[in-house]
């Protein structure tokens, strides 16, 4: 079997950051997949299921309502390893291009105090597993990184 590209990234060198995971062409459509790495792999404690679930609901809600990116957002969801999220946008982008969007996204999450959107038994298959307070803390930590993110945290390590 062909090796999946994301398994070729050296996770022992990978830091918290924002990385272009891949750019794919489907006919005339280009999709950019971003690796939003909130935790240092195999070092930091991973995101808990309640906080990752709350971030997912808040992040998807924010992106799907964003003035510029709502019609370009294909997907926002957690990595299986629980060290971050994938964001797929229609179009061709570099990591630096979306830093302002991510700052707004993580500020929205860190400052959010209402009921988590979609957190009811009618709207979600695991609505009770949400931890807004921890989600807000995790978002605040990542927001601090985004405020002045260095270039080496915008490109995968070689």
TORPA-4810 file (N, C-alpha, C, O; in nm, 3 decimals):
<nodes>
NODE_1_0.083_-0.119_0.000_0.000_0.000_0.000_0.087_0.124_0.000_0.196_0.126_0.056_X
NODE_2_0.035_0.228_-0.064_0.105_0.356_-0.067_0.096_0.420_0.073_-0.009_0.418_0.137_X
NODE_3_0.207_0.476_0.117_0.213_0.542_0.247_0.139_0.675_0.243_0.156_0.752_0.149_X
NODE_4_0.058_0.702_0.343_-0.014_0.829_0.354_0.086_0.940_0.383_0.175_0.925_0.467_X
NODE_5_0.071_1.053_0.312_0.166_1.164_0.324_0.184_1.213_0.467_0.296_1.244_0.508_X
NODE_6_0.076_1.220_0.544_0.087_1.274_0.680_0.173_1.185_0.769_0.225_1.232_0.870_X
NODE_7_0.188_1.056_0.735_0.274_0.968_0.812_0.422_0.991_0.780_0.510_0.939_0.849_X
NODE_8_0.449_1.070_0.677_0.586_1.100_0.639_0.641_1.223_0.711_0.761_1.250_0.703_X
NODE_9_0.556_1.295_0.781_0.601_1.411_0.859_0.667_1.358_0.987_0.609_1.275_1.057_X
NODE_10_0.787_1.406_1.017_0.858_1.361_1.137_0.792_1.424_1.261_0.816_1.540_1.293_X
NODE_11_0.708_1.346_1.327_0.635_1.396_1.443_0.724_1.420_1.565_0.681_1.483_1.662_X
NODE_12_0.847_1.370_1.562_0.940_1.398_1.672_0.999_1.540_1.659_1.047_1.596_1.757_X
NODE_13_0.994_1.597_1.538_1.043_1.733_1.516_0.929_1.834_1.510_0.953_1.955_1.517_X
NODE_14_0.807_1.786_1.497_0.691_1.874_1.477_0.658_1.952_1.604_0.650_1.896_1.713_X
NODE_15_0.639_2.082_1.587_0.605_2.171_1.697_0.459_2.215_1.683_0.395_2.190_1.582_X
NODE_16_0.409_2.282_1.788_0.279_2.347_1.775_0.290_2.448_1.662_0.392_2.517_1.650_X
NODE_17_0.187_2.458_1.579_0.193_2.553_1.469_0.081_2.532_1.370_-0.016_2.462_1.398_X
NODE_18_0.094_2.595_1.255_-0.005_2.588_1.147_0.071_2.550_1.021_0.160_2.622_0.977_X
NODE_19_0.034_2.437_0.963_0.108_2.383_0.850_0.014_2.349_0.734_-0.099_2.306_0.756_X
NODE_20_0.062_2.369_0.612_-0.011_2.318_0.497_0.021_2.169_0.490_0.135_2.130_0.467_X
NODE_21_-0.080_2.088_0.511_-0.063_1.944_0.506_-0.060_1.894_0.363_0.020_1.807_0.327_X
NODE_22_-0.149_1.951_0.280_-0.153_1.912_0.139_-0.236_2.011_0.059_-0.321_2.081_0.114_X
NODE_23_-0.210_2.015_-0.069_-0.292_2.092_-0.163_-0.333_1.994_-0.272_-0.248_1.934_-0.338_X
NODE_24_-0.463_1.979_-0.291_-0.517_1.883_-0.387_-0.597_1.954_-0.495_-0.664_2.053_-0.469_X
NODE_25_-0.589_1.901_-0.615_-0.669_1.951_-0.727_-0.772_1.846_-0.763_-0.740_1.728_-0.777_X
NODE_26_-0.896_1.890_-0.777_-1.007_1.807_-0.822_-1.071_1.881_-0.939_-1.160_1.963_-0.919_X
NODE_27_-1.026_1.851_-1.059_-1.072_1.928_-1.175_-1.026_2.071_-1.162_-0.907_2.098_-1.150_X
NODE_28_-1.123_2.164_-1.164_-1.091_2.306_-1.151_-1.086_2.352_-1.005_-1.056_2.469_-0.978_X
NODE_29_-1.113_2.263_-0.912_-1.119_2.299_-0.771_-0.989_2.262_-0.700_-0.938_2.151_-0.716_X
NODE_30_-0.937_2.356_-0.623_-0.819_2.332_-0.541_-0.861_2.335_-0.395_-0.935_2.424_-0.353_X
NODE_31_-0.814_2.238_-0.318_-0.840_2.232_-0.174_-0.708_2.233_-0.099_-0.615_2.161_-0.134_X
NODE_32_-0.700_2.317_0.004_-0.583_2.320_0.090_-0.622_2.264_0.226_-0.717_2.310_0.289_X
NODE_33_-0.546_2.164_0.270_-0.567_2.105_0.403_-0.460_2.158_0.497_-0.341_2.147_0.470_X
NODE_34_-0.506_2.216_0.607_-0.416_2.270_0.709_-0.411_2.177_0.829_-0.512_2.122_0.872_X
NODE_35_-0.293_2.163_0.882_-0.265_2.092_1.007_-0.253_2.201_1.113_-0.155_2.275_1.117_X
NODE_36_-0.354_2.212_1.198_-0.354_2.310_1.307_-0.311_2.233_1.431_-0.392_2.172_1.500_X
NODE_37_-0.182_2.239_1.459_-0.121_2.154_1.561_-0.117_2.229_1.693_-0.033_2.317_1.713_X
NODE_38_-0.207_2.195_1.783_-0.219_2.263_1.912_-0.131_2.203_2.021_-0.106_2.266_2.123_X
NODE_39_-0.084_2.082_1.999_-0.002_2.011_2.098_0.122_1.954_2.031_0.116_1.911_1.916_X
NODE_40_0.233_1.953_2.101_0.354_1.890_2.049_0.333_1.738_2.056_0.311_1.683_2.163_X
NODE_41_0.340_1.672_1.940_0.313_1.528_1.936_0.403_1.447_2.028_0.524_1.470_2.036_X
NODE_42_0.343_1.352_2.096_0.413_1.256_2.181_0.487_1.320_2.298_0.569_1.254_2.363_X
NODE_43_0.459_1.446_2.326_0.521_1.517_2.439_0.412_1.578_2.527_0.401_1.545_2.645_X
NODE_44_0.332_1.668_2.468_0.225_1.734_2.543_0.109_1.638_2.566_0.087_1.545_2.489_X
NODE_45_0.036_1.662_2.673_-0.088_1.589_2.695_-0.184_1.624_2.581_-0.196_1.740_2.543_X
NODE_46_-0.251_1.523_2.527_-0.343_1.547_2.417_-0.470_1.618_2.465_-0.498_1.622_2.585_X
NODE_47_-0.543_1.673_2.371_-0.671_1.737_2.401_-0.769_1.631_2.452_-0.774_1.519_2.400_X
NODE_48_-0.847_1.666_2.553_-0.949_1.576_2.605_-1.068_1.571_2.510_-1.089_1.663_2.430_X
NODE_49_-1.146_1.467_2.520_-1.259_1.453_2.427_-1.361_1.564_2.445_-1.420_1.610_2.347_X
NODE_50_-1.384_1.609_2.567_-1.482_1.715_2.590_-1.438_1.849_2.534_-1.518_1.922_2.475_X
NODE_51_-1.310_1.882_2.551_-1.263_2.011_2.499_-1.247_2.007_2.348_-1.278_2.105_2.280_X
NODE_52_-1.201_1.896_2.293_-1.187_1.887_2.148_-1.325_1.893_2.081_-1.340_1.950_1.974_X
NODE_53_-1.423_1.833_2.146_-1.559_1.834_2.091_-1.618_1.975_2.094_-1.682_2.017_1.998_X
NODE_54_-1.596_2.047_2.204_-1.646_2.186_2.212_-1.575_2.275_2.110_-1.639_2.359_2.046_X
NODE_55_-1.443_2.257_2.094_-1.369_2.336_1.994_-1.422_2.306_1.855_-1.437_2.396_1.773_X
NODE_56_-1.449_2.180_1.828_-1.503_2.142_1.696_-1.635_2.213_1.668_-1.652_2.271_1.561_X
NODE_57_-1.728_2.210_1.763_-1.858_2.274_1.743_-1.842_2.425_1.725_-1.902_2.485_1.636_X
NODE_58_-1.761_2.487_1.811_-1.742_2.632_1.803_-1.665_2.671_1.677_-1.699_2.770_1.612_X
NODE_59_-1.563_2.596_1.644_-1.484_2.625_1.525_-1.565_2.613_1.398_-1.559_2.701_1.311_X
NODE_60_-1.641_2.505_1.387_-1.724_2.486_1.267_-1.829_2.596_1.257_-1.855_2.646_1.147_X
NODE_61_-1.889_2.633_1.368_-1.990_2.739_1.369_-1.928_2.871_1.325_-1.985_2.942_1.242_X
NODE_62_-1.813_2.904_1.381_-1.744_3.028_1.345_-1.711_3.031_1.196_-1.740_3.128_1.127_X
NODE_63_-1.649_2.924_1.146_-1.605_2.921_1.006_-1.722_2.923_0.909_-1.715_2.989_0.805_X
NODE_64_-1.828_2.851_0.941_-1.944_2.845_0.850_-2.023_2.976_0.849_-2.110_2.996_0.764_X
NODE_65_-1.993_3.064_0.945_-2.059_3.194_0.950_-1.964_3.309_0.915_-2.004_3.426_0.920_X
NODE_66_-1.841_3.278_0.882_-1.741_3.381_0.854_-1.774_3.454_0.724_-1.808_3.392_0.623_X
NODE_67_-1.762_3.586_0.727_-1.796_3.669_0.612_-1.720_3.630_0.485_-1.777_3.624_0.377_X
NODE_68_-1.591_3.602_0.499_-1.508_3.572_0.382_-1.494_3.422_0.355_-1.496_3.380_0.240_X
NODE_69_-1.480_3.342_0.461_-1.444_3.201_0.444_-1.561_3.103_0.452_-1.541_2.984_0.430_X
NODE_70_-1.680_3.149_0.482_-1.792_3.055_0.497_-1.814_2.971_0.372_-1.837_2.851_0.381_X
NODE_71_-1.807_3.032_0.256_-1.832_2.959_0.132_-1.709_2.881_0.084_-1.716_2.810_-0.017_X
NODE_72_-1.597_2.894_0.154_-1.475_2.823_0.118_-1.439_2.715_0.220_-1.344_2.639_0.199_X
NODE_73_-1.514_2.707_0.330_-1.485_2.607_0.432_-1.546_2.473_0.393_-1.667_2.461_0.376_X
NODE_74_-1.460_2.374_0.380_-1.503_2.239_0.345_-1.516_2.155_0.472_-1.612_2.079_0.486_X
NODE_75_-1.421_2.168_0.562_-1.419_2.081_0.681_-1.335_2.144_0.791_-1.233_2.208_0.764_X
NODE_76_-1.379_2.125_0.915_-1.300_2.157_1.033_-1.328_2.047_1.135_-1.442_2.029_1.177_X
NODE_77_-1.225_1.975_1.174_-1.247_1.867_1.270_-1.117_1.819_1.330_-1.008_1.852_1.283_X
NODE_78_-1.129_1.739_1.437_-1.012_1.696_1.512_-0.930_1.587_1.443_-0.982_1.508_1.364_X
NODE_79_-0.803_1.587_1.475_-0.714_1.478_1.433_-0.741_1.358_1.524_-0.776_1.375_1.641_X
NODE_80_-0.727_1.241_1.471_-0.746_1.121_1.552_-0.652_1.113_1.670_-0.688_1.057_1.774_X
NODE_81_-0.531_1.167_1.657_-0.433_1.164_1.766_-0.464_1.267_1.875_-0.401_1.268_1.981_X
NODE_82_-0.560_1.355_1.849_-0.606_1.456_1.944_-0.499_1.559_1.980_-0.496_1.611_2.091_X
NODE_83_-0.410_1.588_1.882_-0.311_1.693_1.904_-0.345_1.820_1.828_-0.270_1.918_1.832_X
NODE_84_-0.459_1.821_1.758_-0.499_1.939_1.684_-0.616_1.912_1.593_-0.693_1.819_1.614_X
NODE_85_-0.627_1.996_1.491_-0.741_1.994_1.400_-0.694_2.002_1.256_-0.585_2.051_1.226_X
NODE_86_-0.779_1.953_1.167_-0.761_1.976_1.024_-0.864_2.077_0.979_-0.980_2.072_1.020_X
NODE_87_-0.821_2.169_0.897_-0.909_2.266_0.832_-0.886_2.251_0.683_-0.773_2.260_0.635_X
NODE_88_-0.994_2.228_0.609_-0.985_2.219_0.463_-1.061_2.337_0.404_-1.180_2.356_0.429_X
NODE_89_-0.988_2.416_0.325_-1.046_2.532_0.258_-1.037_2.514_0.107_-0.938_2.462_0.055_X
NODE_90_-1.141_2.558_0.039_-1.136_2.564_-0.107_-1.042_2.677_-0.144_-1.053_2.788_-0.092_X
NODE_91_-0.950_2.649_-0.235_-0.852_2.748_-0.278_-0.712_2.703_-0.244_-0.692_2.605_-0.173_X
NODE_92_-0.615_2.777_-0.295_-0.475_2.748_-0.270_-0.420_2.853_-0.174_-0.425_2.973_-0.202_X
NODE_93_-0.369_2.807_-0.061_-0.322_2.897_0.044_-0.189_2.850_0.098_-0.150_2.735_0.081_X
NODE_94_-0.119_2.941_0.163_-0.004_2.909_0.246_-0.045_2.932_0.391_-0.145_2.998_0.417_X
NODE_95_0.030_2.878_0.483_-0.005_2.890_0.625_-0.020_3.034_0.669_-0.115_3.069_0.740_X
NODE_96_0.074_3.119_0.628_0.070_3.260_0.669_-0.061_3.327_0.627_-0.108_3.417_0.695_X
NODE_97_-0.119_3.283_0.514_-0.243_3.342_0.462_-0.360_3.332_0.560_-0.446_3.420_0.562_X
NODE_98_-0.363_3.226_0.639_-0.480_3.206_0.725_-0.455_3.239_0.872_-0.544_3.219_0.955_X
NODE_99_-0.337_3.288_0.905_-0.311_3.325_1.044_-0.413_3.426_1.096_-0.462_3.409_1.207_X
NODE_100_-0.449_3.532_1.021_-0.552_3.623_1.072_-0.686_3.552_1.097_-0.752_3.579_1.198_X
NODE_101_-0.726_3.464_1.008_-0.849_3.387_1.029_-0.839_3.303_1.156_-0.933_3.301_1.236_X
NODE_102_-0.728_3.236_1.176_-0.712_3.151_1.294_-0.707_3.233_1.423_-0.757_3.189_1.526_X
NODE_103_-0.647_3.350_1.417_-0.648_3.439_1.535_-0.793_3.472_1.572_-0.831_3.464_1.689_X
NODE_104_-0.872_3.509_1.473_-1.013_3.540_1.499_-1.088_3.419_1.551_-1.169_3.430_1.643_X
NODE_105_-1.062_3.302_1.493_-1.127_3.178_1.534_-1.095_3.145_1.679_-1.185_3.119_1.759_X
NODE_106_-0.967_3.145_1.714_-0.929_3.107_1.850_-0.964_3.215_1.952_-0.985_3.185_2.069_X
NODE_107_-0.970_3.340_1.910_-1.019_3.444_2.001_-1.168_3.422_2.027_-1.213_3.435_2.141_X
NODE_108_-1.243_3.390_1.924_-1.385_3.360_1.939_-1.405_3.247_2.040_-1.490_3.257_2.128_X
NODE_109_-1.328_3.141_2.028_-1.344_3.026_2.118_-1.301_3.062_2.260_-1.371_3.029_2.355_X
NODE_110_-1.188_3.129_2.275_-1.140_3.161_2.410_-1.233_3.256_2.484_-1.239_3.254_2.607_X
NODE_111_-1.305_3.340_2.410_-1.394_3.438_2.472_-1.540_3.390_2.479_-1.624_3.462_2.534_X
NODE_112_-1.570_3.273_2.427_-1.709_3.226_2.417_-1.763_3.185_2.554_-1.698_3.109_2.626_X
NODE_113_-1.881_3.236_2.590_-1.939_3.205_2.721_-2.083_3.155_2.714_-2.142_3.122_2.817_X
NODE_114_-2.142_3.149_2.595_-2.280_3.103_2.583_-2.284_2.950_2.577_-2.182_2.883_2.593_X
NODE_115_-2.403_2.897_2.553_-2.417_2.752_2.533_-2.348_2.714_2.402_-2.357_2.787_2.303_X
NODE_116_-2.279_2.601_2.402_-2.209_2.555_2.282_-2.312_2.525_2.174_-2.405_2.448_2.199_X
NODE_117_-2.298_2.582_2.055_-2.393_2.555_1.947_-2.397_2.406_1.912_-2.294_2.340_1.905_X
NODE_118_-2.517_2.356_1.892_-2.534_2.217_1.852_-2.516_2.117_1.964_-2.503_1.997_1.938_X
NODE_119_-2.515_2.162_2.087_-2.491_2.072_2.201_-2.622_2.028_2.267_-2.642_2.048_2.386_X
NODE_120_-2.708_1.969_2.187_-2.832_1.911_2.241_-2.848_1.771_2.184_-2.786_1.740_2.082_X
NODE_121_-2.929_1.687_2.246_-2.945_1.550_2.196_-3.006_1.544_2.056_-2.986_1.445_1.984_X
NODE_122_-3.080_1.646_2.017_-3.138_1.648_1.882_-3.032_1.681_1.778_-3.039_1.633_1.665_X
NODE_123_-2.932_1.762_1.816_-2.833_1.814_1.720_-2.702_1.736_1.716_-2.627_1.749_1.620_X
NODE_124_-2.672_1.657_1.818_-2.540_1.596_1.830_-2.551_1.456_1.889_-2.630_1.432_1.980_X
NODE_125_-2.471_1.364_1.836_-2.474_1.226_1.881_-2.401_1.200_2.012_-2.409_1.089_2.065_X
NODE_126_-2.332_1.299_2.065_-2.263_1.284_2.194_-2.259_1.420_2.263_-2.155_1.466_2.309_X
NODE_127_-2.377_1.483_2.269_-2.390_1.621_2.315_-2.339_1.645_2.456_-2.299_1.757_2.489_X
NODE_128_-2.341_1.544_2.541_-2.304_1.566_2.681_-2.153_1.568_2.703_-2.107_1.604_2.812_X
NODE_129_-2.075_1.530_2.602_-1.929_1.529_2.615_-1.872_1.659_2.559_-1.810_1.659_2.453_X
NODE_130_-1.895_1.768_2.630_-1.845_1.900_2.594_-1.784_1.963_2.719_-1.844_1.960_2.826_X
NODE_131_-1.666_2.019_2.704_-1.601_2.088_2.815_-1.560_2.227_2.767_-1.448_2.248_2.721_X
NODE_132_-1.652_2.321_2.779_-1.629_2.456_2.730_-1.515_2.525_2.802_-1.434_2.592_2.738_X
NODE_133_-1.506_2.509_2.932_-1.402_2.580_3.007_-1.262_2.537_2.963_-1.175_2.621_2.942_X
NODE_134_-1.241_2.407_2.950_-1.110_2.360_2.905_-1.087_2.399_2.760_-0.974_2.432_2.722_X
NODE_135_-1.191_2.394_2.678_-1.180_2.436_2.537_-1.134_2.582_2.530_-1.049_2.617_2.449_X
NODE_136_-1.192_2.665_2.613_-1.154_2.806_2.616_-1.006_2.823_2.656_-0.935_2.904_2.598_X
NODE_137_-0.963_2.745_2.754_-0.823_2.752_2.798_-0.727_2.705_2.688_-0.624_2.768_2.665_X
NODE_138_-0.763_2.596_2.621_-0.679_2.545_2.512_-0.673_2.647_2.398_-0.567_2.670_2.339_X
NODE_139_-0.787_2.708_2.368_-0.792_2.810_2.262_-0.707_2.931_2.300_-0.640_2.988_2.214_X
NODE_140_-0.710_2.971_2.426_-0.629_3.084_2.472_-0.480_3.054_2.457_-0.404_3.141_2.415_X
NODE_141_-0.439_2.932_2.490_-0.298_2.894_2.476_-0.255_2.900_2.329_-0.148_2.952_2.297_X
NODE_142_-0.340_2.847_2.240_-0.303_2.847_2.099_-0.309_2.989_2.041_-0.228_3.024_1.955_X
NODE_143_-0.403_3.068_2.086_-0.413_3.208_2.043_-0.282_3.281_2.075_-0.233_3.360_1.994_X
NODE_144_-0.225_3.255_2.192_-0.099_3.319_2.231_0.012_3.285_2.132_0.095_3.370_2.101_X
NODE_145_0.015_3.161_2.083_0.115_3.123_1.982_0.092_3.198_1.852_0.187_3.244_1.788_X
NODE_146_-0.035_3.211_1.813_-0.069_3.275_1.685_-0.037_3.424_1.682_-0.015_3.480_1.574_X
NODE_147_-0.035_3.490_1.798_-0.014_3.635_1.802_0.114_3.677_1.734_0.119_3.783_1.670_X
NODE_148_0.219_3.597_1.746_0.348_3.631_1.685_0.416_3.502_1.640_0.528_3.471_1.682_X
NODE_149_0.347_3.427_1.555_0.395_3.295_1.517_0.517_3.305_1.425_0.512_3.374_1.324_X
NODE_150_0.626_3.236_1.461_0.746_3.242_1.378_0.733_3.153_1.253_0.652_3.060_1.251_X
NODE_151_0.812_3.183_1.153_0.807_3.109_1.025_0.827_2.959_1.044_0.764_2.879_0.974_X
NODE_152_0.913_2.919_1.137_0.939_2.776_1.154_0.818_2.699_1.207_0.817_2.576_1.205_X
NODE_153_0.718_2.771_1.255_0.595_2.705_1.300_0.484_2.718_1.195_0.366_2.697_1.223_X
NODE_154_0.525_2.754_1.072_0.433_2.765_0.959_0.471_2.672_0.846_0.401_2.665_0.744_X
NODE_155_0.582_2.600_0.863_0.628_2.506_0.760_0.674_2.378_0.829_0.745_2.383_0.930_X
NODE_156_0.634_2.264_0.775_0.675_2.137_0.832_0.827_2.129_0.843_0.898_2.179_0.756_X
NODE_157_0.877_2.066_0.950_1.022_2.048_0.962_1.074_1.954_0.853_1.003_1.863_0.808_X
NODE_158_1.199_1.976_0.811_1.255_1.888_0.709_1.316_1.765_0.773_1.368_1.678_0.703_X
</nodes>
